[in-house]
């Protein structure tokens, strides 16, 4: 739980070297789910995503496309922003590292690190992976001498003058940080991984933080022969979004959680806090490392080749269905597989036959038997279960275990569908048992409204439709969990909706 009035969440900013794919989307959708959940809990959320627009990889992509780098990044940024808008990503800022506000933040942080005496000059010789935009030690390469993360890219040997950050001097301070705050890196296996990495640092270890003869980047402060190394430049975007170096940045900083992928764990969980400590800036509260979305045994990435496009996946069953499937199928704390076949199975079984069928049945029966008005009715065992589920759901969501949060909410979907069969409202109506009928349909209406709240971080568009169908004011995605136990559904005018999740054969 955030200890400040605002909750600040970020994702990794994406390289401007290709179109958005499912791997990008998984991270943004997951972070968006966290952000929407925090709003549901009453927090004012700052949610930042963006584009990493400097570096050799981006310059090469522009050159290969035969266009100016500025034209290239503008085109890529537009593609990403369009994709995130379609996927209902509720970010409050979209950072581009070519913005002037970002350059100012980078210059200021580096001047603070330099004044503190943690920068030096030297010559770097070593392997370089353009895909990672990082120098690699022999131990970082696989048995073929390739980068494990970008096995199809050629490793090059570079020798050039650089500025260096004396990161080894922060080994003990980082280990103290990890010891004092065991939740600083999550999940636990990633915490253990980063502790082992930092523990092995020699005290004199230094990392390159500039590039010579690479003009596509932020000029090194006071030395135009160098540009800021792209990963150092990129990390600082999280401060840029707070208004740094203006004093007001402390109204938002430190970030509550940085959401990242496994390939950039060391940058965020070790190098970034070391940079901040060196500049006397507070470190973030948490780094959350999600896993890979895999297909055919390979993770979704540009370098590995993308077998299916994001457009094709969205068109399969729609935006909300994709959001739900990814966060239900792929654990937020480990790797998971994506297949179109599994997408079809969950869509049919859980969305069409589960939630969609429940909403259709409940609204149809209220319309048919009660004139379309939700009745005032006494509590039932369905309400008791809904209370228990809310507690379990919040516990999982507070711990960023999104797949578990969705699983808990779905217990209410399943139980409500069973409640329909158990109570048989059609029989109650036929027998004229009005009180029992109203009790049953009132309980079901409350359950559906509660599901719209719980599932709104996963299915924002569809949950807003459900909310409206029940005659509730506003939107589920703007509502608060404060009303969960006293859901204001009584007296609502119900309208039977079009199928929320039409079966594939019924899609035009």
C-alpha positions as CSV (number, residue, x, y, z in Angstrom):
1,X,0.0,0.0,0.0
2,X,1.2,3.5,-0.8
3,X,2.1,5.6,2.2
4,X,1.6,8.9,0.2
5,X,-1.7,10.4,-1.2
6,X,-0.6,9.7,-4.7
7,X,0.5,6.4,-6.2
8,X,3.2,6.7,-8.9
9,X,3.7,3.7,-11.2
10,X,5.8,3.4,-14.3
11,X,6.6,0.9,-17.0
12,X,9.8,0.5,-19.0
13,X,9.9,3.0,-21.9
14,X,10.0,1.2,-25.3
15,X,12.7,1.4,-27.9
16,X,11.8,3.2,-31.1
17,X,13.1,0.5,-33.4
18,X,9.9,-1.3,-34.4
19,X,6.1,-1.6,-34.0
20,X,4.5,-2.5,-30.7
21,X,3.9,-6.3,-30.1
22,X,2.3,-8.5,-27.5
23,X,5.4,-8.4,-25.3
24,X,5.1,-4.6,-25.0
25,X,1.3,-4.9,-24.6
26,X,1.5,-7.4,-21.7
27,X,3.6,-5.0,-19.6
28,X,1.4,-2.0,-20.3
29,X,-1.8,-3.9,-19.7
30,X,-0.5,-5.3,-16.4
31,X,0.7,-1.9,-15.2
32,X,-2.6,-0.4,-16.3
33,X,-4.5,-3.1,-14.3
34,X,-2.4,-2.1,-11.2
35,X,-3.1,1.6,-11.8
36,X,-6.8,1.1,-12.3
37,X,-7.0,-1.0,-9.1
38,X,-5.3,1.7,-7.1
39,X,-7.9,4.2,-8.4
40,X,-10.6,1.7,-7.4
41,X,-9.1,1.8,-3.9
42,X,-9.3,5.7,-3.9
43,X,-5.7,6.7,-4.9
44,X,-4.9,9.5,-7.2
45,X,-2.6,7.8,-9.6
46,X,0.3,9.0,-11.8
47,X,1.0,6.4,-14.5
48,X,3.9,7.0,-16.8
49,X,4.8,5.1,-20.0
50,X,6.8,6.3,-23.0
51,X,9.5,5.9,-25.7
52,X,13.2,5.4,-25.5
53,X,14.3,7.4,-28.6
54,X,18.1,7.6,-28.5
55,X,20.9,5.2,-29.1
56,X,22.6,3.2,-31.8
57,X,19.7,0.7,-32.2
58,X,17.2,3.5,-33.0
59,X,19.6,5.3,-35.3
60,X,20.2,2.0,-37.2
61,X,16.5,1.3,-37.5
62,X,15.9,4.8,-39.0
63,X,18.9,4.3,-41.4
64,X,17.6,1.0,-42.6
65,X,14.2,2.5,-43.2
66,X,15.9,5.3,-45.2
67,X,14.4,8.1,-43.2
68,X,15.6,10.9,-40.9
69,X,15.8,9.8,-37.2
70,X,13.4,12.5,-36.1
71,X,10.8,11.4,-38.7
72,X,11.4,7.7,-37.7
73,X,10.8,8.3,-34.0
74,X,7.7,10.4,-34.6
75,X,6.2,7.7,-36.7
76,X,7.0,5.0,-34.1
77,X,5.7,7.1,-31.2
78,X,2.4,7.6,-33.0
79,X,2.1,3.8,-33.5
80,X,2.7,3.1,-29.9
81,X,0.4,5.8,-28.6
82,X,-2.4,4.5,-30.9
83,X,-1.9,1.0,-29.7
84,X,-2.1,2.0,-26.0
85,X,-5.2,4.1,-26.6
86,X,-6.9,1.2,-28.3
87,X,-5.9,-1.1,-25.4
88,X,-7.4,1.3,-22.9
89,X,-4.1,2.1,-21.2
90,X,-5.0,4.8,-18.7
91,X,-1.5,6.5,-18.5
92,X,-1.3,10.1,-17.3
93,X,1.9,10.9,-19.1
94,X,3.8,9.7,-22.2
95,X,7.5,10.5,-22.0
96,X,9.6,10.8,-25.1
97,X,13.3,11.0,-24.3
98,X,13.9,13.5,-27.1
99,X,11.8,16.1,-25.2
100,X,13.5,19.1,-23.8
101,X,12.1,18.5,-20.3
102,X,13.9,15.1,-20.4
103,X,17.2,16.6,-21.5
104,X,17.1,19.0,-18.6
105,X,16.5,16.2,-16.1
106,X,19.3,14.2,-17.5
107,X,21.8,17.1,-17.4
108,X,20.9,17.9,-13.8
109,X,21.2,14.3,-12.5
110,X,24.5,13.9,-14.1
111,X,25.9,17.1,-12.8
112,X,24.9,16.0,-9.3
113,X,26.6,12.7,-9.7
114,X,29.7,14.4,-11.2
115,X,29.8,17.0,-8.3
116,X,29.7,14.1,-5.8
117,X,32.8,12.6,-7.5
118,X,31.4,9.4,-8.9
119,X,32.4,9.9,-12.6
120,X,35.7,9.4,-14.2
121,X,37.2,9.2,-17.8
122,X,38.8,6.3,-19.4
123,X,38.8,4.0,-22.4
124,X,36.4,1.0,-22.8
125,X,37.2,-2.1,-24.6
126,X,34.7,-4.9,-24.8
127,X,31.8,-6.7,-26.5
128,X,28.7,-4.6,-27.3
129,X,25.2,-5.8,-27.9
130,X,23.2,-3.2,-29.9
131,X,20.0,-5.0,-29.0
132,X,20.6,-4.4,-25.3
133,X,22.4,-1.2,-25.9
134,X,24.9,-2.5,-23.4
135,X,28.5,-3.7,-23.1
136,X,28.8,-7.4,-22.3
137,X,31.4,-9.3,-20.3
138,X,32.5,-12.8,-21.4
139,X,30.3,-14.3,-18.7
140,X,27.3,-12.5,-20.1
141,X,27.5,-14.3,-23.4
142,X,26.2,-17.8,-24.3
143,X,28.4,-20.7,-25.5
144,X,28.3,-19.3,-29.1
145,X,29.5,-15.9,-27.9
146,X,26.1,-14.3,-28.5
147,X,23.9,-12.3,-26.2
148,X,21.2,-14.7,-24.7
149,X,18.6,-12.0,-24.9
150,X,19.3,-11.1,-28.6
151,X,20.7,-14.3,-30.1
152,X,20.1,-13.2,-33.6
153,X,22.1,-10.0,-33.3
154,X,25.8,-9.8,-33.9
155,X,28.0,-9.0,-31.0
156,X,30.5,-6.3,-31.9
157,X,33.8,-5.3,-30.3
158,X,34.2,-1.7,-29.3
159,X,37.1,0.4,-28.1
160,X,36.4,4.0,-27.4
161,X,36.9,6.8,-24.8
162,X,34.0,6.9,-22.3
163,X,32.9,8.5,-19.0
164,X,32.5,5.9,-16.3
165,X,30.2,5.7,-13.2
166,X,32.0,4.2,-10.2
167,X,29.2,1.8,-9.4
168,X,31.3,-0.6,-7.3
169,X,31.5,2.0,-4.6
170,X,27.8,1.5,-4.0
171,X,27.9,-2.3,-3.6
172,X,27.7,-2.3,0.2
173,X,25.0,0.5,0.2
174,X,22.9,-1.5,-2.2
175,X,23.2,-4.7,-0.2
176,X,22.1,-2.7,2.9
177,X,19.1,-1.4,0.9
178,X,18.1,-5.0,-0.1
179,X,18.6,-6.2,3.4
180,X,16.5,-3.4,5.0
181,X,13.8,-3.6,2.3
182,X,13.3,-7.2,1.2
183,X,10.3,-6.1,-0.9
184,X,12.4,-3.6,-2.9
185,X,12.7,-6.1,-5.7
186,X,9.7,-8.4,-6.4
187,X,9.0,-11.2,-6.9
188,X,11.3,-12.9,-4.5
189,X,13.3,-14.9,-7.0
190,X,14.3,-11.6,-8.7
191,X,15.3,-10.2,-5.4
192,X,17.6,-13.2,-4.8
193,X,19.0,-12.8,-8.3
194,X,19.9,-9.1,-7.9
195,X,21.4,-9.6,-4.5
196,X,23.7,-12.3,-5.9
197,X,24.7,-10.0,-8.8
198,X,25.6,-7.1,-6.7
199,X,27.4,-9.1,-4.1
200,X,29.8,-10.2,-6.8
201,X,30.7,-6.7,-7.8
202,X,34.4,-5.7,-7.2
203,X,34.7,-2.4,-5.2
204,X,36.4,-0.8,-8.2
205,X,33.8,-1.8,-10.8
206,X,32.9,1.0,-13.2
207,X,30.3,1.1,-16.0
208,X,30.3,3.2,-19.1
209,X,27.8,6.1,-19.1
210,X,28.7,7.8,-22.3
211,X,29.3,7.0,-26.0
212,X,31.8,8.7,-28.3
213,X,31.1,9.3,-32.0
214,X,27.4,8.5,-31.6
215,X,25.6,11.7,-32.3
216,X,22.0,10.4,-31.8
217,X,21.7,11.1,-28.1
218,X,21.7,13.7,-25.4
219,X,25.0,15.6,-25.5
220,X,27.2,15.0,-22.5
221,X,27.1,18.0,-20.2
222,X,30.2,20.1,-20.9
223,X,31.7,17.7,-23.4
224,X,30.1,17.7,-26.9
225,X,32.4,14.9,-28.1
226,X,30.2,12.5,-26.1
227,X,26.5,11.6,-25.8
228,X,24.9,10.2,-22.7
229,X,24.7,6.4,-22.8
230,X,21.1,5.5,-23.8
231,X,20.3,3.3,-20.8
232,X,21.4,6.0,-18.4
233,X,19.4,8.5,-20.4
234,X,16.4,6.2,-20.4
235,X,16.3,5.5,-16.7
236,X,16.0,9.2,-15.8
237,X,12.6,9.4,-17.5
238,X,11.0,8.4,-14.3
239,X,12.3,11.6,-12.7
240,X,11.5,13.7,-15.8
241,X,7.8,12.8,-15.3
242,X,7.8,14.3,-11.8
243,X,9.1,17.7,-13.0
244,X,12.7,17.1,-11.8
245,X,14.8,19.1,-11.1
246,X,12.1,21.5,-10.1
247,X,11.5,21.2,-6.3
248,X,7.9,20.1,-6.9
249,X,9.2,16.7,-8.1
250,X,9.2,15.6,-4.4
251,X,5.4,15.8,-4.5
252,X,5.4,12.6,-6.6
253,X,8.9,11.0,-6.1
254,X,9.9,8.4,-5.1
255,X,7.9,6.1,-7.4
256,X,5.8,3.5,-5.7
257,X,6.6,0.8,-8.3
258,X,8.6,0.5,-11.5
259,X,7.2,-2.3,-13.7
260,X,9.9,-3.9,-15.9
261,X,10.8,-7.1,-17.8
262,X,13.6,-9.5,-16.8
263,X,16.1,-8.3,-19.4
264,X,16.4,-4.9,-17.6
265,X,16.4,-6.0,-14.0
266,X,20.0,-5.1,-13.3
267,X,19.5,-1.6,-14.8
268,X,16.5,-0.9,-12.5
269,X,17.3,-2.8,-9.4
270,X,21.0,-2.0,-9.1
271,X,22.3,0.7,-11.4
272,X,19.3,3.0,-11.1
273,X,19.3,3.1,-7.3
274,X,23.1,3.5,-7.3
275,X,22.7,6.5,-9.6
276,X,20.0,8.0,-7.3
277,X,22.1,7.4,-4.2
278,X,25.1,9.1,-5.9
279,X,22.9,12.1,-6.7
280,X,21.4,12.2,-3.2
281,X,17.9,11.5,-4.6
282,X,15.6,9.0,-2.9
283,X,15.3,5.5,-4.4
284,X,11.9,4.1,-5.6
285,X,9.8,2.0,-3.3
286,X,9.7,-1.1,-5.5
287,X,10.9,-2.7,-8.7
288,X,8.4,-5.3,-10.0
289,X,9.8,-7.7,-12.6
290,X,7.1,-9.5,-14.6
291,X,8.0,-12.6,-16.7
292,X,8.0,-13.2,-20.4
293,X,5.0,-13.9,-22.6
294,X,6.1,-16.9,-24.7
295,X,4.8,-18.5,-27.8
296,X,6.3,-21.7,-29.2
297,X,8.9,-21.6,-26.5
298,X,10.2,-18.2,-27.4
299,X,9.4,-14.8,-25.8
300,X,7.6,-12.2,-27.8
301,X,10.3,-9.7,-29.1
302,X,11.4,-8.0,-32.2
303,X,14.7,-9.7,-32.3
304,X,13.2,-13.2,-31.9
305,X,10.7,-12.5,-34.6
306,X,7.0,-11.9,-33.9
307,X,4.9,-14.8,-35.2
308,X,1.5,-13.1,-34.8
309,X,0.8,-9.4,-34.9
310,X,-0.8,-7.4,-32.1
311,X,-3.5,-6.3,-34.6
312,X,-4.3,-9.9,-35.3
313,X,-4.6,-10.8,-31.7
314,X,-6.8,-7.8,-30.9
315,X,-9.1,-8.7,-33.8
316,X,-9.5,-12.2,-32.5
317,X,-11.9,-11.3,-29.7
318,X,-11.5,-7.6,-28.9
319,X,-9.5,-5.4,-26.6
320,X,-11.1,-6.4,-23.2
321,X,-10.9,-10.1,-24.0
322,X,-7.2,-9.8,-24.7
323,X,-6.6,-7.8,-21.5
324,X,-8.4,-10.4,-19.4
325,X,-6.8,-13.4,-21.1
326,X,-3.2,-12.1,-20.8
327,X,-3.6,-11.3,-17.1
328,X,-5.5,-14.5,-16.3
329,X,-3.3,-16.8,-18.3
330,X,0.1,-15.4,-17.7
331,X,1.1,-15.1,-14.0
332,X,2.2,-11.5,-13.3
333,X,5.2,-12.9,-11.3
334,X,6.5,-15.5,-13.8
335,X,6.6,-16.6,-17.4
336,X,3.5,-17.8,-19.3
337,X,2.5,-19.0,-22.7
338,X,0.3,-17.3,-25.3
339,X,-1.5,-19.3,-28.0
340,X,-4.5,-18.3,-30.0
341,X,-6.1,-21.7,-29.2
342,X,-5.9,-21.0,-25.4
343,X,-7.3,-17.5,-26.1
344,X,-10.3,-19.1,-27.8
345,X,-10.8,-21.5,-24.9
346,X,-10.8,-18.9,-22.2
347,X,-12.9,-16.5,-24.2
348,X,-15.6,-19.1,-24.8
349,X,-15.6,-20.7,-21.4
350,X,-15.0,-17.8,-19.1
351,X,-16.1,-14.7,-20.9
352,X,-18.9,-15.8,-23.2
353,X,-20.4,-18.7,-21.3
354,X,-19.3,-17.4,-17.8
355,X,-19.6,-13.6,-17.3
356,X,-21.5,-12.8,-20.5
357,X,-24.1,-15.5,-19.9
358,X,-24.5,-14.4,-16.3
359,X,-25.2,-10.7,-17.2
360,X,-27.5,-11.7,-20.0
361,X,-29.6,-14.1,-17.7
362,X,-29.8,-11.7,-14.8
363,X,-30.8,-8.6,-16.9
364,X,-33.3,-10.7,-18.9
365,X,-35.0,-12.1,-15.8
366,X,-35.2,-8.7,-14.1
367,X,-36.7,-7.2,-17.3
368,X,-39.1,-10.1,-17.8
369,X,-40.3,-10.7,-14.2
370,X,-39.8,-7.4,-12.4
371,X,-40.5,-4.8,-15.1
372,X,-36.8,-4.0,-15.5
373,X,-36.4,-2.5,-12.0
374,X,-33.8,-3.9,-9.5
375,X,-35.7,-4.8,-6.3
376,X,-34.8,-4.1,-2.7
377,X,-34.1,-7.5,-1.2
378,X,-32.6,-9.2,1.8
379,X,-29.0,-10.5,1.9
380,X,-28.3,-14.0,0.8
381,X,-25.3,-16.5,0.9
382,X,-24.2,-14.9,-2.4
383,X,-23.6,-11.6,-0.6
384,X,-21.7,-13.4,2.1
385,X,-19.4,-15.0,-0.5
386,X,-19.0,-11.6,-2.3
387,X,-17.6,-10.2,1.0
388,X,-15.2,-13.0,1.4
389,X,-14.1,-12.7,-2.2
390,X,-13.5,-9.0,-2.0
391,X,-11.0,-9.6,0.9
392,X,-9.1,-12.2,-1.1
393,X,-9.2,-10.2,-4.2
394,X,-7.8,-7.1,-2.5
395,X,-5.0,-9.1,-0.8
396,X,-3.9,-10.5,-4.2
397,X,-4.1,-7.1,-6.0
398,X,-2.3,-5.3,-3.2
399,X,0.6,-7.8,-3.8
400,X,0.4,-7.2,-7.6
401,X,-0.6,-10.8,-8.2
402,X,-3.1,-9.9,-10.9
403,X,-3.7,-13.4,-12.1
404,X,-4.8,-14.4,-8.6
405,X,-7.0,-11.3,-8.3
406,X,-8.9,-12.3,-11.5
407,X,-9.2,-15.9,-10.2
408,X,-10.8,-14.7,-7.0
409,X,-13.3,-12.5,-8.9
410,X,-14.2,-15.4,-11.1
411,X,-15.2,-17.4,-8.1
412,X,-18.1,-15.0,-7.8
413,X,-18.9,-15.4,-11.5
414,X,-19.1,-19.2,-11.1
415,X,-21.1,-19.0,-7.9
416,X,-23.6,-16.6,-9.3
417,X,-24.2,-18.8,-12.3
418,X,-24.7,-21.7,-9.9
419,X,-27.0,-19.6,-7.8
420,X,-29.2,-19.0,-10.8
421,X,-29.6,-22.8,-11.3
422,X,-30.1,-23.4,-7.6
423,X,-32.8,-20.7,-7.1
424,X,-34.4,-21.2,-10.5
425,X,-36.1,-17.7,-10.8
426,X,-38.3,-18.9,-13.7
427,X,-39.9,-21.4,-11.3
428,X,-40.3,-18.8,-8.6
429,X,-42.0,-16.5,-11.1
430,X,-44.3,-19.3,-12.3
431,X,-45.3,-20.2,-8.8
432,X,-46.0,-16.6,-7.8
433,X,-43.4,-16.6,-5.1
434,X,-42.7,-12.9,-5.4
435,X,-40.6,-12.4,-2.3
436,X,-38.3,-15.3,-3.1
437,X,-38.0,-14.1,-6.7
438,X,-37.1,-10.5,-5.6
439,X,-34.6,-11.9,-3.1
440,X,-32.9,-14.0,-5.8
441,X,-32.8,-11.4,-8.5
442,X,-31.8,-8.7,-6.1
443,X,-28.8,-10.8,-4.9
444,X,-27.8,-11.5,-8.5
445,X,-28.0,-7.9,-9.5
446,X,-25.7,-7.0,-6.6
447,X,-23.3,-9.7,-7.6
448,X,-23.2,-8.5,-11.2
449,X,-22.6,-4.9,-10.0
450,X,-19.8,-6.1,-7.7
451,X,-18.2,-8.0,-10.5
452,X,-18.2,-4.9,-12.6
453,X,-16.2,-3.2,-9.9
454,X,-13.8,-6.1,-9.3
455,X,-13.2,-6.8,-13.0
456,X,-13.0,-3.1,-14.1
457,X,-9.2,-3.1,-14.0
458,X,-9.1,-6.1,-16.3
459,X,-12.2,-5.4,-18.5
460,X,-12.7,-1.6,-18.3
461,X,-14.9,-1.3,-21.4
462,X,-17.1,-4.3,-20.8
463,X,-17.5,-3.5,-17.1
464,X,-18.7,0.0,-18.0
465,X,-21.3,-1.6,-20.2
466,X,-22.4,-3.8,-17.4
467,X,-22.6,-0.9,-15.0
468,X,-24.8,1.1,-17.5
469,X,-27.0,-2.0,-18.1
470,X,-27.8,-2.1,-14.4
471,X,-28.9,1.5,-14.4
472,X,-26.0,2.7,-12.2
473,X,-24.7,6.2,-12.5
474,X,-21.3,7.0,-13.9
475,X,-19.0,4.2,-14.9
476,X,-17.5,1.2,-13.2
477,X,-14.0,2.3,-14.2
478,X,-14.6,5.5,-12.3
479,X,-16.2,4.0,-9.2
480,X,-14.7,3.2,-5.9
481,X,-14.5,-0.1,-3.9
482,X,-16.0,1.9,-1.0
483,X,-19.4,1.2,-2.4
484,X,-18.8,-2.5,-2.8
485,X,-20.6,-3.7,0.3
486,X,-23.5,-1.3,-0.1
487,X,-23.8,-1.4,-3.9
488,X,-26.4,1.2,-5.0
489,X,-28.2,-1.0,-7.4
490,X,-31.7,-0.9,-5.9
491,X,-34.2,0.9,-8.1
492,X,-31.9,0.8,-11.2
493,X,-33.6,0.5,-14.5
494,X,-32.2,-2.5,-16.3
495,X,-31.7,-2.8,-20.0
496,X,-30.8,-6.1,-21.5
497,X,-27.5,-5.6,-23.4
498,X,-26.3,-6.9,-26.7
499,X,-24.1,-10.0,-26.1
500,X,-21.0,-8.8,-24.2
501,X,-18.8,-11.6,-25.6
502,X,-20.4,-12.9,-28.8
503,X,-19.3,-16.4,-29.9
504,X,-16.9,-16.4,-32.8
505,X,-19.5,-17.7,-35.2
506,X,-21.8,-14.8,-34.3
507,X,-19.1,-12.1,-34.9
508,X,-20.0,-10.2,-38.1
